[in-house]
Amino acid sequence: MGYTPFEVKELHNDERFLDKFYVTSDPHLRYYFGIPLRYQQYNPGALCVLDKNAKTLTTLLLQKRWKCCK
């Protein structure tokens, strides 16, 4: 994943997520967006957005989310 935002617009069409329970059964998630969190030299986790509906984030919204995590 590195240090850049990671987006999957259709989880059920992405081979990395095909066998995940949250895609194949309830809640049937379709969208994932994650931004790695950084604090000094540490990477404590990621800020993630999951949804049952497919989405496309605008460039402006991506920039705002990325800026809050740097």
C-alpha positions as a printed Julia matrix, in Angstrom:
70×3 Matrix{Float64}:
   0.0     0.0    0.0
   2.87    2.4    0.6
   2.1     5.99   1.57
  -0.47    6.84  -1.07
  -4.26    6.55  -0.93
  -5.64    3.17  -1.98
  -9.08    2.91  -3.59
 -11.08   -0.06  -4.85
 -14.33    1.03  -6.49
 -15.81   -2.46  -6.93
 -14.56   -4.96  -4.33
 -16.4    -7.87  -5.95
 -14.43   -7.28  -9.19
 -11.0    -7.15  -7.52
  -9.18  -10.46  -7.06
  -7.63   -9.28  -3.78
 -11.09   -9.08  -2.19
 -13.07  -11.85  -3.95
 -12.94  -14.3   -1.03
 -13.44  -11.81   1.81
 -16.53  -12.51   3.93
 -17.54   -8.85   3.97
 -17.74   -8.91   0.16
 -19.33  -12.35  -0.37
 -21.87  -12.17   2.48
 -23.51   -9.62   4.75
 -22.74   -6.66   4.71
 -21.81   -7.15   0.98
 -19.34   -4.25   0.87
 -18.5    -2.88  -2.58
 -16.19    0.07  -1.94
 -12.91    0.59  -0.08
 -10.77    3.68   0.36
  -7.78    3.82   2.68
  -5.1     6.36   3.54
  -2.05    5.33   5.59
  -1.63    7.31   8.79
   1.85    8.54   9.67
   3.22    9.98  12.88
   6.91   10.89  12.72
   8.57    7.65  11.59
   5.65    5.45  12.73
   2.77    4.03  10.73
   0.04    3.35  13.31
  -2.58    2.23  10.8
  -4.9     3.59   8.14
  -8.01    5.68   7.87
 -10.47    3.57   5.88
 -13.87    4.13   4.33
 -16.02    1.11   3.45
 -19.45    1.23   1.83
 -22.16   -1.03   0.42
 -22.36    1.23  -2.65
 -19.75    1.71  -5.34
 -18.28    5.21  -5.37
 -15.84    7.45  -7.18
 -14.13   10.11  -5.11
 -13.39   13.44  -6.72
  -9.83   14.72  -6.92
 -10.64   17.56  -4.5
 -12.08   15.18  -1.91
  -9.04   12.9   -2.27
  -6.71   15.85  -1.69
  -8.62   16.87   1.44
  -8.57   13.37   2.9
  -4.9    12.91   2.08
  -3.98   16.28   3.62
  -5.63   15.41   6.96
  -3.52   12.22   7.26
  -0.07   13.65   6.55
